[in-house]
Amino acid sequence: NKLWPLFESADLIIGFNQKNFDNKVLGGYYRGDLSIFPHLDLLEEFYKIAGFRVRLDALGEATVGAKKSGSGLQALEWFKQGNFKDLEEYCRQDVALTKNLYEYALANRSLKYKELNEIKEIQINTDDWNRRTARAVNYTLPF
């Protein structure tokens, strides 16, 4: 319940594959429509330019020298086992990696990725990434 007011008041929700994964998972727990919030999906931005999808690890390792600490399948196992300590650490590390990629792209207007052990770089137009729109969403007000 503490998460929804943060989403509702956010200027921009930044993630990696959040539209096709995170929002679908979280949507089952939220009363409203998560897609109405302003999102910046780094995987979607990459795909628009490159024409193919890339793993977060491939971007992270090539761009900022960091990889994920686990896999989504491992995260599901931790959840099933009730191992929330390792699950939380995995999620925090994913968020930190995504944040670092976002900040790198803003500063350098590019992202790097690893393909067949070769580092490649794509240019990204980040001009619209920080545009804020006025809106009000109040699905979680305590009535």
Disulfide bonds with the S-S distance in Angstrom:
none
